[in-house]
Amino acid sequence: MTLTTEKSFDWDTFVDRFWDQKPVLYKGTDGVPFAEAEVFEAAVLGSRPPHPLAVPGNLQFLVQRRQQTRPHDYLPELSDRSFDGYERRMAERLHGQCYALVVHRFHAFSHPLWTRAQRFYAGLWERVGQPTHTAGSTLFHGSYEHSPVGVHQDRFATFMFCVRGTKRMRFWAERPWSDPVHTVLDYQPYLASSFVAEVEPGDLLYWPSRYYHVGESAGDAPATSVNVGIPRREHRPYYEIKDLFRGTEPAASAPSFTPDAGPDGQLAGELPTALADAVDAFTECLSQDRFADRATGLALRVRTAGGFWPTQPPAGLRPLDDDTPVRACAPLLAAPGDGPRRYAANGNVSSGTATAAALAVLDRLNAGEMVRVGELPVPQRAEVRHLLQELEGFRAITRTD
């Protein structure tokens, strides 16, 4: 099999010819969401250790093939100023040894980067639907011999954006080995059945989840990419339960979570007594207020995050006087129903509920209107002021001169 290479990108052609079908390399793609300076800043924020002796849970750092359990001085710092500075420091610190920096949940460490990713993928969601559980993003940086896990298969359809250097991806349409293992580090015997993509800065490479693959160094210089993964297969019971807790339909009733469920979502045969009792107890839990509130909050997060949740935590509240006008710069969403309700924007959910008067202000903001606290009746001002301060912390409204 050979790799398809395209020079222009549009979502209609991509979905028709390549989505869930075969890999494709787009050369010099315009409008990609990951710029090198922002990627470096997010790499610094996403690799902060919880304390000097611990590696963050979302991070891996390898020297040669050895996983590091302490951060030492291996992680990028703002004082490096750029990937150039970081690479020079690592070359001296590691005496030229190969290394790999891997940062998971990468989009959650930069709101500008997250915003661009959300806007870029909105075109895909319009055509194939927004994931009911989140897309993932991962930074890969370094001069490693090959991907730390070796040849493997993901549950994600993957988009690789090359930010810096040259990256080589090697693919197999089918699993190249017969041994009962999921990954292979030493894959030299299987090279003849593979095909290769050379990815340069500005390029976008896509491959479906069924393809086995491994990333390789294309030279001695470190390279940087951001991978975005869209869940496509496997682990359905686990992710369906996560979706329920996220509340894609906040008032939904509980199905029996099993690959063997019938068209109505219920199990075709009899459950063992212990499992049936557990399902009954879980179903009863769903009707309780605390579950409904949690499911509603998670539904609001996922719906407003544009496929990329979690997002960067809210900023702190800033004072807002009566005369300062504000406008919305992101869609604002209130929970369905009557009475006081929670609201959300940019993947963040309100700390409390809003009354009908405050929700009417949300409607005005969504319609593009400018709002001042001082123009509202005095009894509404305290509540609306807090609502606007919270939305500003969500980066969903902006002050207007």
Secondary structure, 3 states (H helix, E strand, C coil): CCCEEECCCCHHHHHHHCCCCCCEEECCCCCCCCCHHHHHHHHHHCCCCCCCCCCCCCEEEEECCEECCCCCCCCCCHHHCCHHHHHHHHHHHCCCCCEEEEEECHHHHCHHHHHHHHHHHHHHHHHHCCCCCCCEEEEEEECCCECCCCEECCCEEEEEEEEECCEEEEEECCCCCCCCCCCECCCHHHHHHCEEEEECCCCEEEECCCCEEEEEECCCCCEEEEEEEEECCCCHHHHHHHHHHHCCCCCCCCCCCCCCECCCCCECCCCCHHHHHHHHHHHHHHCCHHHHHHHHHHHHHHHHCCCCCCCCCCCCCCCCCCCCCEEECCCCEECCCCCCECEEECCEECCCCECHHHHHHHHHHHCCCCECHHHCCHHHHHHHHHHHHHHHHCCCEEECC
